[in-house]
Amino acid sequence: MTHGPLDRLLRPQTIAVFGGREARRVIEQCDRMGFTGEIWPVHPKLGEVLGRPCYRSVSDLPSAPDAAFVGVNRMLTVEIVRSLSRAGAGGAVCYASGFSEATGELGDGAELQQALLAAAGDMPILGPNCYGLINGLDGALLWPDQHGMRRIERGVAILTQSSNIAINLTMQTRGLPIAYMVTTGNQAQTSLCDVACALIDDPRVTAVGLHVEGFGDLAPLERLAAIARQSGKPVVVLKVGRSEQAKRAAVSHTASLSGSDAVANAVLARLGLGRVQSLPALLETLKLLHVAGPLAGHSISSMSCSGGEASLLADAAVGRAVEFGPLQPQQLPRLRRVLGEMVTLSNPLDYHTFVWGDFARQAEAFSAMFEGGYALNLVVLDFPRSDRCDASEWTTTADAMIAAASSTGALAGLVATLPENMPEATADRLMANGIVAFSGIDETIAAAEVAAGIGRAWNRPPPPPLLDLSTMEGEIETLTEADAKVELTAFGLPVPKGLLAFSPREAANQAERLGFPVALKGLGIAHKTEAGAVALNLKHREAVSNAAAAMPPNGGYLVEKMIDPPVAELIVGATRDPAFGLSLTLGTGGIFVELLDDSVILPLPATKPDIQAAISRLKIAKLIHGYRGRPRGDLEAAVAAVAAAAEYVVRNAVRLEELDINPLMVLPEGRGVAVVDALIRRRRVA
């Protein structure tokens, strides 16, 4: 294990605590977990705390502490942090609130946070506005409250901005071994990603879970993803911000921008970081990653002694990137011999109760299922209440499963449909034997999907760096459609042949030069269709003149040659997200944009294989591939055009605020594509 700037703070041998009640609790928690290092209370009046002599100030301490818990008011926090930094301390937890998260209530909150950063200098700090950390490997705690963790030898690290979420997670009884619990509050200096990178370096850490309220600089996130891949320790993220209420809460709680949820999904997937949508799913996914790491595939099996449970498993997989693959021919004779003629052999498999309580037959049945080459093998089993029932036969089933997994070398998980039906002692025993002790069917399927997704991402070459978030200052200008098309043409995007006109008569003349039929558009008008500023398939001079005269006042006209009917229409867009910067959106275009809700997001830069894979995920891809005998679209030209649009965005990222190409018409195979309409909004160069 290398020694980084956070090492002393995360794995201290000496701890200084500042404050009254909270500082005393830190000492209590260290004692309860068996911390063997030195603890130095600092208080201006007390003589001792829990049998330890009190020091009056930082300068009175025996030496610079590895870590300090600063549990005093926000003003005094800044002064103590300054003294610790000057003394050469290894780091500090800043417990107080009232900094940038409270700018709406306290006018000096942001200014005080800057003062705290200046006081810390190069010394690492967690917070402010956070509880600190629990190191369950070494028994070192900078934590002013109760918790549910215990000493372990290896396990996962969980990091969150929210101290209350952290406390709740420590109370889990699901059998998840938690090595570290770390809170970062406002992330004024040290981010979740910074801490995660340091914890991954600990050989006793198996996987990392992040509960994130918002992202700042994306570079630490990219660094974390690269380190996770290199070390073989997967990271799973629970990010809030799907609702507007959650976004507002994130800002008020930790001064964090959550950004677009859809863009967050795309960025995390690109980086090979898993994403879940709930705390139970986070815990269940971490259990799977702790035992097995990323999955080698997305095919899973399931066995239960109830058809109802088999149906629940099958339904839970609908819409998920996992599948219950078919049984292999070599599995069938053995399963039939063990289970009898009345059992329908399928996956998920309802094995009835014919082998219930029979260790040997259950072990053989499980072994036969586990030898099907599935990435994960599940057995559904809800344990009865221990205070009213006898669980011996359920224990027999668990024992048979452990034996089958051991003999086949397959990865297996035992699933309780309800968390309360998985006793903690049973979960601990299963996990110790390499069996994932899952709680909840939906959470289990989500965990499998995430682990398989990380596996797929790690099997691809590492992605290039994300597009820089920086942007220039200046007034935003909107280009006319004609000017936007000139910009895009310079990057190789094909546009219809067109001419400008500034009167109905000139428009008619230009139409004759182009040749009929033509399209006519009013320039400088947003939402042209709704405003009546678009006329299509005009076949003679009079039609062009009349259409131009009927349009609302505008900055002129764009006359274009009509494009032949396309196979499909795409939208290609880019918008600037406050947390993630510019990304590319591909979807069904034309009038179906809102109606079909068919789109995918590509972080930038994007390669042609990325773009082709994204198009293949669209519903409209069936049309491009020749739906029900219809002509195939020019997919190669579509991919090239989207790649050109992506390149335009990358090259103009500092100025660009929005790009909208709608529609990009995909013509029959061999005939290319055409940008029929385009919008560009960008910063004006002074």
C-alpha positions as CSV (number, residue, x, y, z in Angstrom):
1,M,0.0,0.0,0.0
2,T,1.4,3.4,-1.1
3,H,1.3,6.4,1.3
4,G,-0.7,9.3,-0.1
5,P,-1.7,12.7,1.3
6,L,-4.9,11.2,3.0
7,D,-3.2,8.2,4.6
8,R,-2.6,9.7,8.0
9,L,-6.2,11.0,8.2
10,L,-7.8,7.7,7.1
11,R,-5.6,5.4,9.0
12,P,-4.3,7.4,12.0
13,Q,-2.2,6.3,14.9
14,T,-2.7,9.5,16.9
15,I,-6.0,11.4,17.1
16,A,-6.7,14.8,18.6
17,V,-10.3,15.8,19.5
18,F,-11.5,19.3,19.9
19,G,-14.8,20.3,21.6
20,G,-17.2,19.1,24.2
21,R,-19.9,16.5,23.8
22,E,-19.1,15.5,20.2
23,A,-15.4,15.2,21.0
24,R,-16.2,12.9,24.0
25,R,-18.3,10.7,21.8
26,V,-15.4,10.3,19.3
27,I,-13.3,8.9,22.2
28,E,-16.1,6.6,23.3
29,Q,-16.5,5.2,19.8
30,C,-12.7,4.7,19.4
31,D,-12.6,2.8,22.7
32,R,-15.6,0.6,21.8
33,M,-14.0,-0.5,18.6
34,G,-10.6,-1.1,20.2
35,F,-8.5,1.7,18.8
36,T,-4.9,1.0,20.0
37,G,-3.4,4.4,19.1
38,E,-3.2,7.6,21.2
39,I,-6.1,10.0,21.7
40,W,-5.5,13.5,22.8
41,P,-8.5,15.6,24.0
42,V,-8.2,19.4,23.6
43,H,-10.4,21.6,25.7
44,P,-9.8,25.0,27.3
45,K,-11.2,24.1,30.7
46,L,-11.6,20.4,31.3
47,G,-8.8,18.5,33.1
48,E,-9.5,15.1,31.6
49,V,-12.0,13.2,29.3
50,L,-12.6,9.5,29.8
51,G,-9.4,9.1,31.7
52,R,-7.2,11.0,29.3
53,P,-5.6,14.3,30.2
54,C,-6.8,17.4,28.3
55,Y,-4.5,19.7,26.5
56,R,-5.3,23.4,26.1
57,S,-4.3,24.0,22.5
58,V,-2.7,22.5,19.4
59,S,0.7,23.8,20.6
60,D,0.4,21.8,23.8
61,L,0.0,18.4,22.1
62,P,2.8,15.9,22.3
63,S,3.3,16.0,18.5
64,A,1.4,16.8,15.4
65,P,-1.6,14.4,15.3
66,D,-2.3,12.2,12.4
67,A,-5.9,13.1,12.4
68,A,-8.1,15.6,14.3
69,F,-11.8,15.8,14.9
70,V,-12.8,19.5,15.2
71,G,-16.2,19.6,16.9
72,V,-16.5,23.3,17.8
73,N,-18.4,26.3,16.3
74,R,-17.8,27.4,12.7
75,M,-15.7,30.4,13.6
76,L,-13.4,28.6,16.0
77,T,-13.2,25.7,13.5
78,V,-11.2,28.0,11.1
79,E,-8.7,29.0,13.8
80,I,-8.1,25.4,15.0
81,V,-7.7,24.1,11.4
82,R,-5.1,26.9,10.8
83,S,-3.2,25.8,13.9
84,L,-3.3,22.1,13.0
85,S,-2.1,22.9,9.5
86,R,0.9,24.9,10.8
87,A,1.7,22.2,13.2
88,G,1.9,19.6,10.4
89,A,-1.2,17.5,11.3
90,G,-2.2,14.8,8.9
91,G,-5.8,16.0,8.4
92,A,-9.0,17.1,10.1
93,V,-12.7,16.4,10.1
94,C,-14.7,19.7,10.2
95,Y,-17.9,18.9,12.0
96,A,-19.5,22.4,12.1
97,S,-22.1,23.6,9.6
98,G,-22.9,27.1,8.5
99,F,-20.6,27.3,5.5
100,S,-21.4,27.3,1.8
101,E,-24.4,25.0,2.3
102,A,-26.1,27.8,4.3
103,T,-25.6,30.8,2.0
104,G,-29.3,31.3,1.9
105,E,-29.5,31.6,5.7
106,L,-26.0,33.0,6.5
107,G,-24.6,35.7,4.4
108,D,-21.0,34.9,5.3
109,G,-21.3,31.1,4.6
110,A,-19.4,31.0,1.3
111,E,-16.8,33.5,2.5
112,L,-16.2,31.5,5.7
113,Q,-15.7,28.3,3.7
114,Q,-13.0,30.1,1.6
115,A,-11.4,31.2,4.9
116,L,-11.4,27.5,6.1
117,L,-9.7,26.4,2.9
118,A,-7.1,29.0,3.2
119,A,-6.5,28.0,6.9
120,A,-6.1,24.3,5.9
121,G,-3.6,25.0,3.2
122,D,-2.1,21.7,2.1
123,M,-3.5,19.8,5.1
124,P,-6.4,17.5,4.1
125,I,-9.8,18.3,5.6
126,L,-13.2,16.5,5.4
127,G,-16.3,18.7,5.3
128,P,-17.2,21.1,6.7
129,N,-20.7,20.0,7.7
130,C,-19.9,16.3,8.2
131,Y,-19.5,13.6,10.8
132,G,-16.2,12.3,9.6
133,L,-15.1,8.7,9.2
134,I,-15.2,5.2,10.6
135,N,-12.2,2.9,9.8
136,G,-13.5,-0.6,10.7
137,L,-10.3,-2.3,9.7
138,D,-8.1,-0.5,12.3
139,G,-10.7,0.6,14.8
140,A,-9.9,4.3,14.2
141,L,-12.9,6.6,14.3
142,L,-13.4,10.4,13.9
143,W,-17.1,10.0,14.5
144,P,-19.3,11.8,17.1
145,D,-22.2,9.4,17.3
146,Q,-23.3,5.8,17.5
147,H,-23.0,3.4,14.6
148,G,-23.5,-0.2,13.7
149,M,-20.1,-1.2,12.3
150,R,-17.7,-3.7,13.8
151,R,-14.1,-4.6,13.3
152,I,-13.5,-6.7,10.1
153,E,-10.4,-7.8,8.1
154,R,-11.6,-6.8,4.6
155,G,-14.7,-5.3,3.1
156,V,-16.2,-2.4,1.1
157,A,-15.8,1.3,1.5
158,I,-18.9,3.5,1.5
159,L,-18.7,7.3,1.0
160,T,-21.4,9.9,1.2
161,Q,-21.9,13.6,1.6
162,S,-24.7,12.9,4.0
163,S,-23.8,12.0,7.6
164,N,-27.3,10.8,8.4
165,I,-27.3,8.5,5.4
166,A,-24.0,7.2,6.6
167,I,-25.3,6.4,10.1
168,N,-28.3,4.6,8.6
169,L,-26.0,2.5,6.3
170,T,-23.9,1.4,9.3
171,M,-27.0,-0.1,10.9
172,Q,-27.6,-2.5,8.0
173,T,-28.0,-6.2,9.0
174,R,-27.6,-7.6,5.5
175,G,-24.2,-9.2,5.9
176,L,-22.3,-6.6,4.0
177,P,-18.8,-6.2,5.5
178,I,-18.1,-2.4,5.7
179,A,-14.4,-1.5,6.0
180,Y,-14.8,2.3,5.8
181,M,-17.6,4.7,6.2
182,V,-16.6,8.3,5.2
183,T,-18.7,11.5,5.0
184,T,-17.5,14.6,3.2
185,G,-20.3,17.1,3.7
186,N,-19.6,20.2,1.5
187,Q,-16.5,18.7,-0.1
188,A,-14.9,22.1,0.3
189,Q,-11.4,20.7,-0.3
190,T,-11.4,16.9,-0.4
191,S,-14.1,15.3,-2.6
192,L,-15.7,11.9,-2.4
193,C,-13.6,10.8,-5.4
194,D,-10.4,11.9,-3.7
195,V,-11.2,9.8,-0.7
196,A,-12.3,6.9,-2.8
197,C,-9.0,6.9,-4.7
198,A,-7.1,6.7,-1.4
199,L,-9.3,3.9,-0.1
200,I,-9.0,1.8,-3.2
201,D,-5.2,1.8,-2.5
202,D,-5.9,-0.2,0.7
203,P,-5.5,-3.9,-0.2
204,R,-8.2,-4.7,2.4
205,V,-10.9,-2.8,0.5
206,T,-12.8,-4.9,-2.1
207,A,-15.2,-2.4,-3.7
208,V,-16.4,1.2,-3.3
209,G,-19.9,2.6,-3.0
210,L,-20.6,6.3,-3.4
211,H,-23.8,8.2,-2.4
212,V,-23.5,11.4,-4.4
213,E,-25.6,14.5,-4.2
214,G,-23.7,16.4,-6.9
215,F,-20.5,16.5,-8.9
216,G,-18.0,19.3,-9.2
217,D,-14.9,18.9,-11.3
218,L,-15.2,15.7,-13.4
219,A,-11.4,15.1,-13.5
220,P,-11.4,13.3,-10.0
221,L,-14.3,11.1,-11.2
222,E,-12.3,10.1,-14.3
223,R,-9.3,9.5,-12.1
224,L,-11.3,7.3,-9.8
225,A,-12.7,5.3,-12.7
226,A,-9.2,4.7,-14.1
227,I,-7.8,3.7,-10.7
228,A,-10.8,1.3,-10.1
229,R,-10.2,-0.4,-13.4
230,Q,-6.5,-0.7,-12.9
231,S,-6.9,-2.1,-9.4
232,G,-9.8,-4.4,-10.2
233,K,-12.0,-2.8,-7.5
234,P,-15.3,-1.8,-8.9
235,V,-17.2,1.4,-7.9
236,V,-21.0,1.8,-7.8
237,V,-22.7,5.1,-7.5
238,L,-26.1,6.2,-6.0
239,K,-26.6,9.7,-7.4
240,V,-29.6,11.8,-6.4
241,G,-31.2,14.4,-8.7
242,R,-33.8,12.5,-10.8
243,S,-36.4,14.9,-9.5
244,E,-36.3,18.7,-9.3
245,Q,-37.0,18.5,-5.5
246,A,-33.9,16.3,-5.1
247,K,-31.8,18.8,-7.1
248,R,-32.9,21.7,-4.9
249,A,-32.3,19.6,-1.7
250,A,-28.7,18.8,-2.9
251,V,-27.9,22.5,-3.4
252,S,-29.3,23.4,0.1
253,H,-27.7,20.4,1.8
254,T,-24.2,20.4,0.4
255,A,-24.1,23.2,-2.1
256,S,-23.8,20.6,-4.9
257,L,-25.1,20.7,-8.5
258,S,-26.6,17.4,-9.4
259,G,-26.9,18.0,-13.1
260,S,-29.0,16.1,-15.6
261,D,-29.9,12.6,-14.5
262,A,-29.7,11.2,-18.1
263,V,-26.3,12.8,-18.7
264,A,-25.1,11.4,-15.4
265,N,-26.2,7.9,-16.5
266,A,-24.3,8.2,-19.7
267,V,-21.1,9.6,-18.1
268,L,-21.0,6.9,-15.4
269,A,-21.6,4.1,-17.9
270,R,-18.8,5.4,-20.1
271,L,-16.4,5.5,-17.2
272,G,-17.2,2.0,-16.1
273,L,-18.9,3.1,-12.9
274,G,-22.0,1.3,-11.9
275,R,-25.2,3.2,-11.0
276,V,-28.1,2.2,-8.7
277,Q,-31.3,4.1,-7.8
278,S,-31.8,3.2,-4.1
279,L,-29.9,2.6,-0.9
280,P,-31.0,-1.1,-0.7
281,A,-29.7,-1.6,-4.3
282,L,-26.4,0.0,-3.3
283,L,-25.9,-2.4,-0.5
284,E,-26.9,-5.5,-2.5
285,T,-24.7,-4.5,-5.4
286,L,-21.8,-3.9,-3.0
287,K,-22.3,-7.4,-1.6
288,L,-22.0,-8.9,-5.1
289,L,-19.0,-6.9,-6.0
290,H,-17.3,-7.7,-2.7
291,V,-17.7,-11.4,-3.3
292,A,-17.2,-11.6,-7.1
293,G,-16.2,-8.3,-8.6
294,P,-17.7,-7.4,-12.0
295,L,-19.6,-10.2,-13.7
296,A,-18.2,-11.9,-16.8
297,G,-21.6,-11.8,-18.6
298,H,-25.3,-10.9,-18.2
299,S,-26.8,-14.4,-18.3
300,I,-28.1,-15.6,-14.9
301,S,-30.0,-18.7,-13.6
302,S,-32.6,-19.0,-10.8
303,M,-34.0,-21.9,-8.8
304,S,-36.8,-21.8,-6.3
305,C,-39.3,-24.2,-4.9
306,S,-42.2,-22.0,-5.9
307,G,-43.6,-21.0,-9.3
308,G,-44.6,-17.6,-7.8
309,E,-41.0,-16.8,-7.0
310,A,-39.8,-17.9,-10.4
311,S,-42.3,-15.5,-12.0
312,L,-41.2,-12.7,-9.8
313,L,-37.6,-13.2,-10.8
314,A,-38.5,-13.3,-14.5
315,D,-40.6,-10.2,-14.3
316,A,-37.9,-8.3,-12.4
317,A,-35.5,-8.9,-15.3
318,V,-37.8,-7.2,-17.8
319,G,-36.2,-4.0,-19.0
320,R,-32.9,-4.9,-17.4
321,A,-29.7,-5.7,-19.2
322,V,-29.7,-9.3,-17.8
323,E,-31.3,-12.5,-19.2
324,F,-32.3,-15.9,-17.9
325,G,-30.5,-17.9,-20.5
326,P,-31.9,-21.2,-21.7
327,L,-30.8,-24.5,-20.1
328,Q,-28.0,-26.2,-21.8
329,P,-28.6,-29.7,-23.3
330,Q,-26.0,-31.3,-20.9
331,Q,-27.9,-30.0,-17.9
332,L,-31.3,-31.6,-18.7
333,P,-30.6,-35.3,-18.1
334,R,-29.1,-34.7,-14.6
335,L,-31.9,-32.2,-13.6
336,R,-34.6,-34.6,-14.8
337,R,-33.0,-37.5,-12.9
338,V,-32.8,-35.5,-9.6
339,L,-36.1,-33.6,-9.8
340,G,-38.4,-36.1,-11.4
341,E,-40.9,-36.1,-14.3
342,M,-43.3,-33.5,-12.8
343,V,-40.9,-30.6,-12.8
344,T,-40.8,-28.4,-15.9
345,L,-37.2,-27.8,-16.8
346,S,-36.7,-24.1,-17.5
347,N,-34.8,-21.0,-16.4
348,P,-36.0,-19.6,-13.9
349,L,-36.6,-23.1,-12.6
350,D,-39.4,-24.1,-10.1
351,Y,-37.9,-27.3,-8.6
352,H,-41.0,-27.9,-6.5
353,T,-40.5,-29.5,-3.1
354,F,-39.6,-33.0,-4.1
355,V,-36.0,-32.6,-2.9
356,W,-36.8,-30.3,0.0
357,G,-34.8,-31.2,3.1
358,D,-32.6,-33.8,1.2
359,F,-29.1,-32.3,1.3
360,A,-27.6,-34.7,-1.3
361,R,-30.4,-34.3,-3.9
362,Q,-30.6,-30.6,-3.4
363,A,-26.8,-30.3,-3.8
364,E,-26.9,-32.4,-7.0
365,A,-29.8,-30.3,-8.4
366,F,-28.0,-27.0,-7.6
367,S,-24.8,-28.4,-9.1
368,A,-26.5,-29.3,-12.3
369,M,-27.9,-25.8,-12.6
370,F,-24.7,-24.1,-11.7
371,E,-22.9,-25.9,-14.5
372,G,-24.8,-24.1,-17.2
373,G,-22.2,-21.4,-17.7
374,Y,-24.2,-18.6,-16.2
375,A,-22.4,-15.5,-14.8
376,L,-24.5,-15.7,-11.6
377,N,-26.7,-18.5,-10.2
378,L,-29.5,-17.6,-7.8
379,V,-31.5,-19.8,-5.4
380,V,-34.5,-18.1,-3.8
381,L,-34.9,-19.0,-0.1
382,D,-36.7,-17.0,2.6
383,F,-35.9,-18.1,6.1
384,P,-38.6,-18.5,8.7
385,R,-38.8,-16.4,11.9
386,S,-36.4,-17.8,14.4
387,D,-38.6,-17.0,17.4
388,R,-41.5,-19.0,16.2
389,C,-40.2,-21.6,13.7
390,D,-37.6,-24.3,13.1
391,A,-35.2,-23.2,10.3
392,S,-33.3,-26.5,10.1
393,E,-34.5,-27.5,6.6
394,W,-33.8,-24.0,5.3
395,T,-30.3,-24.4,6.7
396,T,-30.0,-27.7,4.8
397,T,-30.9,-25.9,1.6
398,A,-28.2,-23.2,2.3
399,D,-25.7,-26.0,3.0
400,A,-26.5,-27.7,-0.2
401,M,-26.0,-24.5,-2.1
402,I,-22.6,-23.9,-0.5
403,A,-21.6,-27.4,-1.4
404,A,-22.7,-27.0,-5.0
405,A,-21.0,-23.7,-5.5
406,S,-17.8,-25.2,-4.0
407,S,-17.8,-28.3,-6.2
408,T,-18.6,-26.5,-9.4
409,G,-16.6,-23.3,-8.9
410,A,-19.7,-21.3,-10.0
411,L,-20.7,-17.9,-8.5
412,A,-24.0,-18.3,-6.6
413,G,-26.3,-16.1,-4.6
414,L,-29.0,-16.9,-2.2
415,V,-32.0,-14.6,-2.5
416,A,-34.5,-13.8,0.3
417,T,-37.5,-12.0,-1.3
418,L,-37.9,-9.9,1.9
419,P,-34.9,-8.5,3.8
420,E,-36.3,-9.6,7.2
421,N,-36.3,-13.2,5.9
422,M,-32.5,-13.2,5.7
423,P,-31.1,-13.5,9.2
424,E,-27.9,-11.5,9.7
425,A,-26.0,-14.6,11.1
426,T,-27.0,-16.6,8.0
427,A,-26.0,-13.7,5.7
428,D,-22.6,-13.5,7.4
429,R,-22.1,-17.3,7.0
430,L,-23.1,-17.3,3.4
431,M,-20.8,-14.4,2.5
432,A,-17.9,-16.0,4.4
433,N,-18.4,-19.1,2.1
434,G,-18.4,-17.0,-1.1
435,I,-22.2,-17.1,-1.5
436,V,-23.8,-13.6,-2.1
437,A,-26.6,-13.2,0.5
438,F,-29.1,-11.1,-1.4
439,S,-32.1,-9.4,0.1
440,G,-34.9,-8.4,-2.3
441,I,-35.6,-9.7,-5.8
442,D,-35.5,-6.3,-7.6
443,E,-32.3,-5.3,-5.8
444,T,-30.7,-8.6,-6.7
445,I,-31.5,-8.2,-10.4
446,A,-30.3,-4.6,-10.3
447,A,-27.0,-5.7,-8.7
448,A,-26.5,-8.3,-11.4
449,E,-27.2,-5.7,-14.1
450,V,-24.7,-3.3,-12.6
451,A,-22.0,-5.9,-12.1
452,A,-22.4,-7.1,-15.7
453,G,-22.3,-3.5,-17.0
454,I,-19.0,-2.8,-15.2
455,G,-17.6,-6.1,-16.6
456,R,-18.6,-5.0,-20.1
457,A,-17.0,-1.6,-19.6
458,W,-13.8,-3.0,-18.3
459,N,-13.6,-5.3,-21.3
460,R,-13.5,-2.3,-23.6
461,P,-10.5,-0.1,-24.1
462,P,-10.3,2.8,-21.5
463,P,-12.3,5.8,-22.8
464,P,-10.6,9.0,-23.8
465,P,-10.8,12.0,-21.4
466,L,-14.2,13.7,-21.2
467,L,-14.7,17.1,-22.8
468,D,-13.4,20.0,-20.7
469,L,-16.2,21.9,-18.8
470,S,-14.7,25.3,-19.3
471,T,-16.6,28.0,-21.2
472,M,-15.9,31.5,-22.3
473,E,-17.8,34.6,-21.0
474,G,-19.9,36.7,-23.4
475,E,-23.4,37.3,-24.7
476,I,-25.2,34.3,-26.3
477,E,-26.1,34.6,-30.0
478,T,-28.4,32.4,-32.0
479,L,-27.3,31.8,-35.6
480,T,-29.8,31.8,-38.4
481,E,-30.5,28.4,-40.0
482,A,-28.5,29.4,-43.0
483,D,-25.4,30.5,-41.0
484,A,-25.7,27.3,-38.8
485,K,-25.6,25.2,-41.9
486,V,-22.5,27.0,-43.2
487,E,-20.8,26.2,-39.9
488,L,-21.8,22.5,-40.1
489,T,-20.9,22.1,-43.8
490,A,-17.4,23.1,-42.9
491,F,-17.2,20.0,-40.8
492,G,-18.5,17.7,-43.5
493,L,-22.2,17.6,-42.7
494,P,-24.3,17.4,-45.9
495,V,-27.1,20.1,-46.3
496,P,-29.6,20.6,-49.1
497,K,-28.6,23.0,-51.8
498,G,-30.0,26.4,-50.8
499,L,-30.1,30.1,-51.6
500,L,-31.0,33.2,-49.6
501,A,-33.7,35.7,-50.5
502,F,-35.0,38.9,-48.9
503,S,-38.4,39.3,-50.6
504,P,-41.1,37.1,-51.9
505,R,-40.2,37.9,-55.5
506,E,-36.5,37.1,-54.9
507,A,-37.5,33.9,-53.2
508,A,-39.4,32.8,-56.3
509,N,-36.4,33.7,-58.5
510,Q,-34.1,31.7,-56.3
511,A,-36.5,28.7,-56.4
512,E,-36.3,28.8,-60.2
513,R,-32.5,28.8,-60.0
514,L,-32.6,25.7,-57.8
515,G,-35.3,23.8,-59.6
516,F,-38.6,22.7,-58.2
517,P,-39.9,21.4,-55.8
518,V,-38.4,23.5,-53.0
519,A,-38.7,24.2,-49.3
520,L,-39.1,27.8,-48.0
521,K,-38.2,28.9,-44.5
522,G,-38.3,32.2,-42.8
523,L,-35.0,33.2,-41.1
524,G,-34.6,34.5,-37.6
525,I,-37.7,32.8,-36.3
526,A,-37.7,30.3,-33.5
527,H,-40.0,27.3,-33.8
528,K,-40.7,27.9,-37.5
529,T,-43.3,25.2,-37.9
530,E,-45.5,26.6,-35.1
531,A,-45.0,30.2,-36.4
532,G,-46.0,29.3,-39.9
533,A,-42.6,30.0,-41.3
534,V,-42.1,26.8,-43.2
535,A,-43.6,25.7,-46.5
536,L,-42.6,22.4,-48.1
537,N,-42.8,20.8,-51.5
538,L,-43.5,24.1,-53.4
539,K,-43.7,23.2,-57.1
540,H,-43.9,26.5,-59.0
541,R,-42.9,30.2,-58.8
542,E,-46.3,31.5,-57.7
543,A,-46.5,29.0,-54.8
544,V,-43.1,30.2,-53.5
545,S,-44.1,33.9,-53.8
546,N,-47.4,33.4,-52.0
547,A,-45.9,31.3,-49.2
548,A,-43.2,33.9,-48.6
549,A,-45.8,36.7,-48.5
550,A,-47.9,34.7,-46.0
551,M,-45.0,34.2,-43.5
552,P,-44.6,36.4,-40.4
553,P,-42.0,39.2,-40.6
554,N,-38.5,37.8,-40.6
555,G,-34.9,38.3,-41.5
556,G,-35.2,36.9,-45.0
557,Y,-35.8,33.5,-46.5
558,L,-33.9,30.3,-47.1
559,V,-34.9,28.5,-50.2
560,E,-33.7,24.9,-50.4
561,K,-34.1,22.0,-52.8
562,M,-36.6,19.5,-51.4
563,I,-35.0,16.2,-50.2
564,D,-36.5,12.9,-51.2
565,P,-38.6,11.0,-48.6
566,P,-36.2,9.6,-46.0
567,V,-36.1,6.1,-44.5
568,A,-35.9,7.7,-41.0
569,E,-35.3,11.0,-39.3
570,L,-32.9,11.6,-36.4
571,I,-32.3,14.4,-34.1
572,V,-28.7,15.3,-33.2
573,G,-28.3,17.7,-30.3
574,A,-25.8,19.1,-27.8
575,T,-26.6,21.1,-24.7
576,R,-24.5,22.3,-21.8
577,D,-25.2,20.7,-18.5
578,P,-24.2,22.7,-15.4
579,A,-22.5,19.6,-13.8
580,F,-21.3,17.6,-16.9
581,G,-20.8,20.2,-19.6
582,L,-21.6,19.4,-23.3
583,S,-22.8,16.0,-24.4
584,L,-24.4,14.7,-27.5
585,T,-28.0,13.5,-27.7
586,L,-29.2,11.2,-30.5
587,G,-32.8,10.3,-31.0
588,T,-35.8,9.9,-33.2
589,G,-36.2,13.2,-35.0
590,G,-38.8,15.2,-36.9
591,I,-42.2,15.5,-35.3
592,F,-41.7,12.4,-33.2
593,V,-39.1,13.9,-30.8
594,E,-41.4,14.4,-27.9
595,L,-44.0,11.8,-28.9
596,L,-41.7,8.7,-28.9
597,D,-39.2,9.7,-26.2
598,D,-36.6,7.8,-28.0
599,S,-33.1,9.1,-27.4
600,V,-29.6,8.2,-26.0
601,I,-26.9,10.4,-24.7
602,L,-23.2,10.2,-25.7
603,P,-20.5,11.9,-23.6
604,L,-17.9,13.6,-25.7
605,P,-15.6,13.0,-27.4
606,A,-17.4,10.0,-29.1
607,T,-16.0,7.5,-31.6
608,K,-17.8,6.1,-34.6
609,P,-18.3,2.7,-32.9
610,D,-19.8,4.6,-29.9
611,I,-22.2,6.4,-32.3
612,Q,-23.2,3.2,-34.1
613,A,-23.9,1.4,-30.9
614,A,-26.0,4.4,-29.7
615,I,-28.0,4.4,-32.9
616,S,-28.6,0.7,-32.5
617,R,-30.2,1.3,-29.1
618,L,-32.9,3.6,-30.6
619,K,-36.4,2.3,-31.4
620,I,-36.0,3.9,-34.9
621,A,-33.0,1.7,-35.6
622,K,-35.4,-0.9,-36.9
623,L,-36.5,1.5,-39.7
624,I,-32.8,2.2,-40.6
625,H,-32.2,-1.5,-40.8
626,G,-35.1,-2.0,-43.2
627,Y,-38.3,-2.7,-41.1
628,R,-40.7,-5.2,-42.6
629,G,-39.3,-5.1,-46.1
630,R,-38.8,-1.3,-46.3
631,P,-35.6,0.0,-47.8
632,R,-32.6,0.1,-45.6
633,G,-31.2,3.5,-44.5
634,D,-27.7,4.7,-45.1
635,L,-26.4,3.8,-41.7
636,E,-22.8,4.4,-42.6
637,A,-23.6,8.0,-43.7
638,A,-25.7,8.6,-40.6
639,V,-22.8,7.5,-38.4
640,A,-20.4,9.7,-40.3
641,A,-22.7,12.7,-40.0
642,V,-23.2,12.3,-36.3
643,A,-19.4,11.9,-35.9
644,A,-19.0,15.2,-37.8
645,A,-21.5,16.9,-35.5
646,A,-19.7,15.5,-32.5
647,E,-16.4,16.9,-33.8
648,Y,-18.0,20.3,-34.3
649,V,-19.1,20.3,-30.7
650,V,-15.7,19.3,-29.5
651,R,-13.9,21.9,-31.6
652,N,-16.3,24.7,-30.5
653,A,-16.9,23.5,-26.9
654,V,-15.6,26.8,-25.3
655,R,-18.2,28.9,-27.2
656,L,-21.0,26.5,-27.9
657,E,-24.1,26.5,-25.7
658,E,-26.5,24.5,-27.9
659,L,-26.6,22.5,-31.1
660,D,-29.9,21.2,-32.6
661,I,-30.0,19.3,-35.9
662,N,-33.6,18.2,-36.4
663,P,-34.1,16.4,-38.6
664,L,-31.1,14.7,-39.9
665,M,-32.8,12.8,-42.8
666,V,-31.4,9.3,-43.3
667,L,-31.9,8.5,-47.0
668,P,-32.0,5.0,-48.6
669,E,-28.7,3.0,-48.5
670,G,-26.1,4.6,-50.7
671,R,-27.8,7.9,-50.9
672,G,-26.5,9.6,-47.8
673,V,-28.1,11.9,-45.3
674,A,-29.1,15.5,-45.1
675,V,-29.3,18.2,-42.4
676,V,-32.7,19.7,-43.1
677,D,-32.8,22.1,-40.1
678,A,-30.2,23.3,-37.7
679,L,-29.9,25.6,-34.6
680,I,-26.7,26.9,-33.1
681,R,-26.4,29.0,-29.9
682,R,-23.0,30.1,-28.9
683,R,-21.0,32.8,-27.0
684,R,-20.3,35.9,-29.0
685,V,-16.6,36.7,-29.4
686,A,-15.9,40.1,-28.1
